Every structure is written in structure tokens, then in C-alpha cells.
Amino acid sequence: MIDVTIIVNGETRRASVPPETTLLALLRDHFGLTGAKVGCDVGDCGACTVIVDDRPVNACLMLAGQADRRRVLTIEGVATKDKLHPLQKAFEERGALQCGFCGPGIILSAKALLDQNPEPSRHEIRDALAGNLCRCTGYAKLVDAVSDAARAIRSEQLHD
Amino acid sequence: MADEQRVLERERSAVDEAWRGLDENARLPAAAPPKTVPAEPLVPVPGQQIRAVGQRATRPDSRYHGLGQTRYIDDLALPGMLHAKIKRAGIASARIKRIDTSAAESMPGVMAVVIGREFPVNSFGPTFQDQPVLADEVVRHAGDGVAAVAAVTEQIATAALEKIVVDYEPLPAVFDPLDAMREDAPKVHPPKGNICHSLAIRRGDVAKGFAQSDHIFEGRFTSQMVEHVSIEPHAAIAAWDANGRLTVWATIGRITLARADLARTLRLPMNRIRLIGTIVGGNFGGKNEISQEPALALLSKKAGRPVKGVFTRGEEFIASTVRHPFIMDYKTGVTKDGRILARTARLVLDGGAYCSWSETTLGKCCVLAPGPYKIDNVRSEAIVVYTNKTVAGAMRGFGAPQVCFAYESHMDDIATALGIDPLAIRLRNAFEEGSPSPTGQVLQSVVVKETLLKAAERFGWEVRS
């Protein structure tokens, strides 16, 4: 067993897990954060995407031990208590979530992009979402939603 | 006018608010369950229905999707729950000589093992019940399950599969549907031949139509196997209560059919089974029937604990259903100016090892095979063939996309050969109001030509290079 300490959504959490435990299993089975999904378990689909120290990561490919002492953001930590993140709002309004299974991963990939690049081109958005598969909505609405959210975040910052 | 519009919009947003019971920016605490849920079900209200057409709408459930609060089956856990894994045959055609599960059963952490013989009725299927829950005597495709294990962790269950010994006597296999139709082909379901089902639709006199034609065109079109690849794999949880009632949570679209099939395999009255269709993370036809559910139910019964089963991505490709590959032979007789006088279509569908939704697919593709064209003399034949491959079942359109690809490609070939504009040849032959379909149904609300013309105008057909 190994001990891991991770700052998940701003909260320090500890667990003692077998060394082969993935970050995904740690989040889902030990911390009860089921927003990151098991789609393929081999890093192909992106449904398990979380943000580790500002970078999007396939949580199924990262061992829990590798995330020790790092900051992890999951979908459960994206909204604040009284406000949706502009990405969540835009995804809802654009109808970019149908079955919703890929949604949390895609929102986090998009968030990692917008945190680095507040004004991405459509090409840059597509590039950032390249590791996330969706089978329901098609990708156009996802790209539209990320564009909308980028615009909303920029205008929020202007008014702050 | 503008005021009226504003009133309508205000009303609409008020309705939206009421549906959700949530303020636009209201948010639920990140981890805690929601305090406010959509209180009103989505009941259509007269008046609103009319305004729904052409309006943008949002899905009320997408808020939870975006917050990561939607609970799919794999997000659920019951106290004491075990994890199940299924051993796949890995061989396309074989007789099972022996299955030894003793080493797996004695592994620490393994709570139950089941094999095909233990099922009261080891067969299921939406049309013909020709598919075993777990193969007991004969393996008919590599994705057939041969044993299932329930253990305290997924890892132990997976490791236990390695300890199960199965002795196979390999049998001849057939993989090509045309080969499978030969007399001397290995039979997938002996003594029955490999033709699972067939259908023919005839209207008019095709021989006469071809005789009157100026030109006859023939073409063969083939389509490949397609997996649905829902991002959520097949998943289910089975649990028994102390009164001998079974509850199954499953990612199944057709829960009533699934319950009947499940009751049959377990020889249990339907009123003893509660089947809960949870939110589905993508179906596309692939989750329209039971798969592992009877095995989970039996494992749960033996172990006395709830059992969850989730397919691996690999199992999704070999052990769930796929779209039928088609071989489509078309023959069309036309006049000099491109009017279709006769058409025959012969479709061979590769159904894989079991029937699943093949019969439904067959009916639909047979009716649609001639295309949306006025043809007086039509013959459409379709045959579903068993092969030792992954089971073909329902997938978006039930065979419609395959024949559409064929008849439209065929139309393009004819147009090119006759030097007619591809749009013009379609307008010349397309269904009109009151046209009869190949089965003689008089069609109403037909806008094929209007749609083609509008589409051509929108994407600039005239100015294409």
C-alpha cells in the first residue's frame, strides 16, 4: 500500500491504496468523485479527463502515486456553490451534452485550454478536444460551446 | 408584433425556470446531492407544442451532465457489491469439451462462478432465442462468454478468468456470408442451414421492365461492420432481496423486453423482477437487449451479494452487437432520358453468430432498398446469414443507411453513364405526393423534390466546380 495526499478541488485528501491504483480509481472508488468516467481505461476516449496542476490528464493512465502532492481538479470542482462555470452554461445552452457521458472530460479539456488561452481559434479548440471522443452530439456543438464560453469569460473579466 | 414576441419569450423562459426549479445561475454544492430537482415532468401543454417547432431547446438533464452529477450505472455502488467478469471464448467455432472452474472458485476473493449449464433456460434473443447467455456446448463466435466470475474486486475477477480452464475441440468456421450460403458450408446452428431469415418484396413485372429499358446498369456495393462505441460500456447491477425478488439496474433502452427475456432465462415470473433502466451513456441500438444481465443475476444469487458487471472496451467490440455488413447487388433498367423502369436489389446481410435484431433489420432494408423513387417494376430480396462472427443487431436505422449508400451510389453511376446531371436524374424519378412505396403503401406528405431543390440551392449545386 502507498499513501497519497492530493489536493482535490481545493481540499486536501489522503488515501492508502495499492500501488497499481490509477488516479481514476482513486477519485471514483476512494473519494466518491464519479464525474470522471471509465470509458475505455486505456487512454483513448478522454472520458476520464481531469486537470492535474493546470494540465488535462487521462486519469486512467496516471497512477495515484504520480498525483501525490499535486493539485487535481475534477468536474465536481468546476462550478462554485452559486454559479455554473461559463463552460457548463454554454454546453447546456448549445445542447452540447446529450447522453452526457463524455461531458465532464470535455469540459475539463476545454477549461485547461481556456485557462491558458482565453481567445482560442476554432482550430485550437478542436486541437484541445482531440483527445476526447463523443458519439452523440457531433463535435460542432462542442466547439461552438467552447467558443461561447471563451467569449463569456472574456466579457466577465472586462466587467470585473 | 415585437411586444408579442417579448411576451412569448418571457413565458418561455418562465416555463424553463419552472421545469428546472433552478435559477439561471443557481448552483448546487459540488459534492452534495441536489436540493432542488426538476419538479414538473415534461408534459406538453397545448399552445406550447406549436411554439416548440423551430425553437431552440435545452435538455433539462444536461445541467447534471455538465456538473458531473448524473449517475450512470458504473457510478452506483451497493454495500457488499461484487464485481463480475466474463471469460470470452477467443475462438470462433468450437465444441466445449470441458470447463474446469475449480481453481478460480478456490481463489481468495472469488465469491461465485457460473457456467452456461446452470441457467434454467440458457438462451435469449429479441426475435429468435438462439443466443446462449454463456455458451455451454458450442462456441459460435470469439466473443461468446463461457464462464462468469464474481469477486470482491475487478482485479481478482479478471485474474480468476485466467484460472478457468476450457478444453475446446475446434470446429470448421465460416466468416464470409456468401460462403456461408453454400450447401457445403460449415453450419453455425446445425442441423439448421445458415440462412437465418429471408424476405422478398415484388411489385410489377421486372422482366417486362428490363425488356422495355434502353439501358441496364448493374453494380455491387458492400458495407462494413460497425460498432456503436457508446462511450459508456454495457453495465448492469443485479441484487436479490430476502423475498426472492430480483432487481436489475441496466443500461438498456427496452426495459420491458429485457425483463421478459431475463425472466425467461431465469425461469422466474416477471413480477419477481424489477428492471430499472438507468440513464444510458449512449445507446445507438447497441443497448436494446440483455447481454450479461442473466449471468449477473445468477452470480448474485449464488454469492448472496449485489453484483456489478461492466464490459471492457474490448468486450464492447467482440461481445456486444454491431451493424450488419451488407453485400448489395443492384440492377436497374432506365430509358434514354434516365427514367427508371425496373430495379432489382439483392441484399445479403452478415448476421453474425446469432439472430438478435436481424429480422427487424431485414424487413426495413428490404422495403427501403429500391430508394425513394417511382419505379413500377421492383423486386427486392434480402437474406440474413449466420456466420461465426460478432453478432449483428440493431444500430441507428436498422439497415437503412446501408441500402441508402448503395442506391444513391448506383444512381450516381447511372447519371454519369448517361451524361445526366445527378440532381436532374433524382428529380426525374423521385417520389411525389401519393406515390406508392415498394410495398404499395400510398405515401403522403412527400417532399423529396422540394428537399433536394432547397438543398441544392443552399449549397450552391449550380456553381459547383
HADDOCK unambig.tbl for C-alpha pairs under 7 A between the chains (distance, minus, plus):
assign (segid A and resid 34 and name CA) (segid B and resid 75 and name CA) 5.65 0.50 0.50
assign (segid A and resid 35 and name CA) (segid B and resid 68 and name CA) 4.30 0.50 0.50
assign (segid A and resid 35 and name CA) (segid B and resid 69 and name CA) 6.57 0.50 0.50
assign (segid A and resid 39 and name CA) (segid B and resid 231 and name CA) 5.38 0.50 0.50
assign (segid A and resid 39 and name CA) (segid B and resid 232 and name CA) 5.56 0.50 0.50
assign (segid A and resid 39 and name CA) (segid B and resid 233 and name CA) 6.61 0.50 0.50
assign (segid A and resid 40 and name CA) (segid B and resid 312 and name CA) 6.90 0.50 0.50
assign (segid A and resid 40 and name CA) (segid B and resid 313 and name CA) 5.11 0.50 0.50
assign (segid A and resid 75 and name CA) (segid B and resid 67 and name CA) 6.23 0.50 0.50
assign (segid A and resid 75 and name CA) (segid B and resid 68 and name CA) 5.77 0.50 0.50
assign (segid A and resid 76 and name CA) (segid B and resid 30 and name CA) 5.10 0.50 0.50
assign (segid A and resid 76 and name CA) (segid B and resid 31 and name CA) 6.35 0.50 0.50
assign (segid A and resid 76 and name CA) (segid B and resid 67 and name CA) 6.24 0.50 0.50
assign (segid A and resid 76 and name CA) (segid B and resid 68 and name CA) 6.12 0.50 0.50
assign (segid A and resid 77 and name CA) (segid B and resid 30 and name CA) 6.02 0.50 0.50
assign (segid A and resid 80 and name CA) (segid B and resid 27 and name CA) 6.99 0.50 0.50
assign (segid A and resid 81 and name CA) (segid B and resid 27 and name CA) 5.43 0.50 0.50
assign (segid A and resid 81 and name CA) (segid B and resid 28 and name CA) 5.78 0.50 0.50
assign (segid A and resid 81 and name CA) (segid B and resid 29 and name CA) 4.89 0.50 0.50
assign (segid A and resid 81 and name CA) (segid B and resid 30 and name CA) 6.75 0.50 0.50
assign (segid A and resid 82 and name CA) (segid B and resid 25 and name CA) 6.58 0.50 0.50
assign (segid A and resid 82 and name CA) (segid B and resid 26 and name CA) 5.11 0.50 0.50
assign (segid A and resid 82 and name CA) (segid B and resid 27 and name CA) 4.39 0.50 0.50
assign (segid A and resid 82 and name CA) (segid B and resid 28 and name CA) 6.77 0.50 0.50
assign (segid A and resid 83 and name CA) (segid B and resid 25 and name CA) 5.03 0.50 0.50
assign (segid A and resid 83 and name CA) (segid B and resid 26 and name CA) 5.70 0.50 0.50
assign (segid A and resid 83 and name CA) (segid B and resid 27 and name CA) 5.09 0.50 0.50
assign (segid A and resid 84 and name CA) (segid B and resid 25 and name CA) 6.14 0.50 0.50
assign (segid A and resid 84 and name CA) (segid B and resid 27 and name CA) 6.02 0.50 0.50
assign (segid A and resid 88 and name CA) (segid B and resid 66 and name CA) 5.42 0.50 0.50
assign (segid A and resid 92 and name CA) (segid B and resid 58 and name CA) 6.42 0.50 0.50
assign (segid A and resid 92 and name CA) (segid B and resid 62 and name CA) 5.70 0.50 0.50
assign (segid A and resid 92 and name CA) (segid B and resid 63 and name CA) 6.18 0.50 0.50
assign (segid A and resid 93 and name CA) (segid B and resid 58 and name CA) 5.83 0.50 0.50
assign (segid A and resid 95 and name CA) (segid B and resid 58 and name CA) 5.69 0.50 0.50
assign (segid A and resid 95 and name CA) (segid B and resid 59 and name CA) 6.78 0.50 0.50
assign (segid A and resid 97 and name CA) (segid B and resid 62 and name CA) 5.77 0.50 0.50
assign (segid A and resid 97 and name CA) (segid B and resid 65 and name CA) 6.94 0.50 0.50
assign (segid A and resid 98 and name CA) (segid B and resid 62 and name CA) 6.96 0.50 0.50
assign (segid A and resid 99 and name CA) (segid B and resid 280 and name CA) 6.57 0.50 0.50
assign (segid A and resid 99 and name CA) (segid B and resid 281 and name CA) 4.99 0.50 0.50
assign (segid A and resid 99 and name CA) (segid B and resid 282 and name CA) 5.65 0.50 0.50
assign (segid A and resid 100 and name CA) (segid B and resid 62 and name CA) 6.88 0.50 0.50
assign (segid A and resid 100 and name CA) (segid B and resid 65 and name CA) 4.92 0.50 0.50
assign (segid A and resid 100 and name CA) (segid B and resid 281 and name CA) 6.65 0.50 0.50
assign (segid A and resid 101 and name CA) (segid B and resid 231 and name CA) 6.63 0.50 0.50
assign (segid A and resid 101 and name CA) (segid B and resid 232 and name CA) 6.51 0.50 0.50
assign (segid A and resid 101 and name CA) (segid B and resid 281 and name CA) 5.21 0.50 0.50
assign (segid A and resid 102 and name CA) (segid B and resid 231 and name CA) 6.85 0.50 0.50
assign (segid A and resid 103 and name CA) (segid B and resid 65 and name CA) 6.49 0.50 0.50
assign (segid A and resid 103 and name CA) (segid B and resid 66 and name CA) 5.99 0.50 0.50
assign (segid A and resid 104 and name CA) (segid B and resid 66 and name CA) 6.00 0.50 0.50
assign (segid A and resid 104 and name CA) (segid B and resid 68 and name CA) 5.82 0.50 0.50
assign (segid A and resid 135 and name CA) (segid B and resid 230 and name CA) 6.34 0.50 0.50
assign (segid A and resid 135 and name CA) (segid B and resid 231 and name CA) 6.89 0.50 0.50
assign (segid A and resid 136 and name CA) (segid B and resid 282 and name CA) 6.89 0.50 0.50
